[in-house]
């Protein structure tokens, strides 16, 4: 009987630990930290508004709705935010 309770307790503990790990992975999904953005500065990114390609290091970086976007200018970032709000 004690073995059954011990096994059930370990399974519950394993479930909560696994759920916590999965939640942490999901939180990191599409969001880059500022240090990660600068570390990848030599990559080219495309502005979602005007579709030009710019180096990631010189792009305007905005986090909108939990997603990181890169823009060629603050004007394009404002246009994109206005498009999302309408």
N, C-alpha and C positions, 0 to 999 in steps of 0.2 A: 504494500500500500504506500509506504514512504517513497519507494522508488518511483512509483507513478506520479506522485505529487512533485518530486524533484524533477522528473522529466518534463512535466507540464510547466513548472516554473522556469526551467531553462528555455523551453520553447517560447514562452511569453517574452522572456528577456531577449532572446535572439530576434524575435519579431520586432520589438521596439528599436533595437540597435540597427537592424537592417532598414527599417523605415526612416530612421534618422539619417543614415548614410544616403539613402535615395533622395530625401528632401534636400540635403546639402548639395548633391550633384545637380538637382533641378534648379536650385537657387543660382548656381554658377553658370547655368546653361548658356545664354546668349549675351551675358553682360561681361564686359572686360573692365578690369581695374585700370586706373590711369597708368600704373607702371607697366602693365601688359601692353597698353596702347603705345607707349613710347618705345618699348622693347621691339615692337613690330613696325617701327617707323619707316622702314625702307619699302614696305609693301604698298602697292597701289590699291586704292579703294575708289568706288564709283559713287558719286553724289546721286541720291535717289530723286532729286528734283530736276537738275539740268543734265544729268547723265555724263558729266565729264569725269575723267579719272585724275586723281590727285594723290601725291604721296601721303601715306597715313600720318607721317610726322607733322605735316603742315596742314592737315585737315582740321576743320572745326568739329569737335567731338561733342555730341549731345546724347544724353540718355533720355529716351522718350518711351513711356509705358513699359519700363523694364528692359528695353532693347537699346543697344548702343548704335547710333547712326553717325556717319561721317559726311560732312558737307564741305563744299569749296568756299563758302562764305556764311556769315551770320544771316545774311538775307535769305539764302536758300533754306537755312534751318528754320527761320520764321515762317516761310512759305509752307514748308513741310508740316510744321505744327498747326498752322491754320487749316491745311487740307485735312488733317486728322480730326480736328475739332468740328468740322462741318459734316 
